[in-house]
Amino acid sequence: MANAQVQRMSQLMAKTLRDDPADAEVLSHKLLVRAGYVRRTAAGIWSWLPLGKKVLANVERVVREEMDAIGAQEVLLPALLPREPYDATGRWDEYGQELFRLKDRKGGDYLLGPTHEEIFTLLVKDQCTSYKDLPVILYQIQSKFRDEARPRAGILRGREFLMKDSYSFDTADEGLAEAYARHREAYQRIFARLGLDYRIVAATAGAMGGSKSEEFLAPAEAGEDTFADCPNCDFAANTEAINYALQPVDGSAVPALEEIPTPATPTIETLAASLGVQASDTLKNLLVKVDGEIVAVGVPGDREVDLGKVEEHFAPATVEMVTEADFADRPDLVRGYVGPQGLGEKVKYIADPRVAPGTAWITGANKADTHAKNVVAGRDFEVDEYVDVVVVQEGDPCPKCGTGLKLDRAIEIGHIFQLGRKYADALKLDVLGQNGKPVRVTMGSYGIGVSRAVAALAEQTADEQGLCWPKEIAPADVHVVAAGKALQTELALDVAGKLAAAGVRVLVDDRAGVSPGVKFTDAELIGVPQILVAGRRSAEGILELKDRKTGEREEVSVEDAIARLTA
């Protein structure tokens, strides 16, 4: 085993903090700053200090090893990219305000890459001309840039972040399916090696496009994704990807529509209270603008509209809420009393599948202080398009088996897509086939949030004392602490040297003038898997070995410590 380097805290640029940063909202943000792993440069932009860079590099190493194992080849593409390829695919506009755009001194348009489908496609177009050149998998580990409206949670939601993105290129759909499966298995190995608890869930493709899409989610309170998990079957999905089938009912026995006076009831809550009915008996109609055109969205009154699903459905169009000015321009739309009956062709009406043909509702009558009851879908109004747009709730039936779903928060750590030919079509990526005719290439895209994985691990493994890294990615294998006196420091450095000579990565706290209590606190905060203390029995050659995760302690001789830590 090759010699490892001893990191001496007396020389290490890593100042620990006793208090949480004032702007810290989540555990990983607090601890990574306090333990001296990262420092904020600007909103959503972070600098990695020596300890943090070691952890980040360890995650990169694991990712590289597993990507190389499936035959992927590493490249490095630029972060500064020309506009033209993104115009060809429509993503220059589709990304909207999240895209960092800039001009060079000659007035040319450029962007900072949020993801690299277009550029990889053009690279393969340049390098691969025949079916004999494929299949191929290319990947890179590189900084990405997205102008988040509200960067938060430290490195979890930044404007610059480190990502592994890989792309597969095949001449047939069967090859794409195989590359997708290989990536899926590689991701499982990567996250297992990193020590992450994760779930694989069905997902939407979003701005990436394509068909099949799955996310790898790390359950954590700090997560911004909500996923549904069925306790009875293997169904799991991001809530944005859950869709329910339309189930029409027989509404023939429902009496005729009847308008009823309902003064001062512009909300579902006031309406239900006034009529003595359940909110679920009412039909809520939310008005939005899609590229400037008003669209009504109908959902049961006890449910909330998931605007993310609405935006996903209409992408790349811009979706906005209607304003007071919009109501002023449309006197036929009575604020608080909108109903789907009578909207006609003036307003497109989309509805959740729960508003199925034959269902009866209490809803607005399109008159001030008036509602209508016995309003039947398919009889009194028509739905232009059914789209599952409600926020999924705990206990909603599993689309696969009907059991009540459980909801959890999670951090997205990976995402895999079967892109198909979206980018190949836009950029005309063809190779010469076996029959001498051009064949359009099919693609897959696969991402891992490398810097995000560090935060996810911090969220999942930290305890009340601080960080608690798995050995695979920790900045050192053992943290040797010299309790303070010269003899203890001498022993600590001697043991550290012997461990390093045996290939063990060592961080040694040899700082002078720092109390033992501060050193012990810092060791817990920094979170190296094993802590070895040269303390009160140093003169006897006895050390204390502590497992950071379990808290188990035992006294060991120098020889035993070295044998144990090099095993």
HELIX and SHEET records of a PDB file:
HELIX    1   1 LEU A   27  ARG A   34  1                                   8    
HELIX    2   2 PRO A   50  ALA A   69  1                                  20    
HELIX    3   3 GLU A   84  THR A   89  1                                   6    
HELIX    4   4 ARG A   91  GLU A   94  1                                   4    
HELIX    5   5 GLY A   96  GLU A   98  5                                   3    
HELIX    6   6 GLU A  117  GLN A  127  1                                  11    
HELIX    7   7 TYR A  131  ASP A  133  5                                   3    
HELIX    8   8 GLY A  154  LEU A  156  5                                   3    
HELIX    9   9 ASP A  173  LEU A  194  1                                  22    
HELIX   10  10 GLY A  206  MET A  208  5                                   3    
HELIX   11  11 THR A  239  ALA A  241  5                                   3    
HELIX   12  12 ILE A  268  LEU A  275  1                                   8    
HELIX   13  13 ALA A  279  ASP A  281  5                                   3    
HELIX   14  14 LEU A  307  PHE A  314  1                                   8    
HELIX   15  15 GLU A  324  ASP A  329  1                                   6    
HELIX   16  16 LYS A  422  LEU A  427  1                                   6    
HELIX   17  17 VAL A  450  THR A  461  1                                  12    
HELIX   18  18 ALA A  486  ALA A  501  1                                  16    
HELIX   19  19 PRO A  516  ILE A  526  1                                  11    
HELIX   20  20 SER A  538  GLU A  540  5                                   3    
HELIX   21  21 VAL A  558  THR A  566  1                                   9    
SHEET    1   A 6 VAL A   6  ARG A   8  0                                        
SHEET    2   A 6 VAL A 506  ASP A 509  1                                        
SHEET    3   A 6 VAL A 478  ALA A 482  1                                        
SHEET    4   A 6 GLN A 530  ALA A 534  1                                        
SHEET    5   A 6 ILE A 542  ASP A 547 -1                                        
SHEET    6   A 6 ARG A 553  SER A 557 -1                                        
SHEET    1   B 2 VAL A  38  ALA A  42  0                                        
SHEET    2   B 2 ILE A  45  TRP A  48 -1                                        
SHEET    1   C 7 GLN A  73  GLU A  74  0                                        
SHEET    2   C 7 VAL A 136  PHE A 145  1                                        
SHEET    3   C 7 GLU A 160  ASP A 170 -1                                        
SHEET    4   C 7 THR A 442  GLY A 449 -1                                        
SHEET    5   C 7 LYS A 406  GLY A 420 -1                                        
SHEET    6   C 7 SER A 213  PRO A 219 -1                                        
SHEET    7   C 7 ARG A 199  ALA A 202 -1                                        
SHEET    1   D 7 GLN A  73  GLU A  74  0                                        
SHEET    2   D 7 VAL A 136  PHE A 145  1                                        
SHEET    3   D 7 GLU A 160  ASP A 170 -1                                        
SHEET    4   D 7 THR A 442  GLY A 449 -1                                        
SHEET    5   D 7 LYS A 406  GLY A 420 -1                                        
SHEET    6   D 7 ASP A 225  ASP A 229 -1                                        
SHEET    7   D 7 ALA A 236  ASN A 238 -1                                        
SHEET    1   E 3 LEU A  80  PRO A  82  0                                        
SHEET    2   E 3 ASP A 109  LEU A 112 -1                                        
SHEET    3   E 3 PHE A 100  LYS A 103 -1                                        
SHEET    1   F 3 GLU A 258  PRO A 261  0                                        
SHEET    2   F 3 THR A 370  VAL A 376 -1                                        
SHEET    3   F 3 ALA A 360  LYS A 367 -1                                        
SHEET    1   G 5 VAL A 319  MET A 321  0                                        
SHEET    2   G 5 LEU A 283  VAL A 290 -1                                        
SHEET    3   G 5 GLU A 293  PRO A 300 -1                                        
SHEET    4   G 5 LYS A 348  ALA A 351  1                                        
SHEET    5   G 5 GLU A 385  TYR A 386  1                                        
SHEET    1   H 2 ASP A 430  LEU A 432  0                                        
SHEET    2   H 2 PRO A 438  ARG A 440 -1                                        
END                                                                             
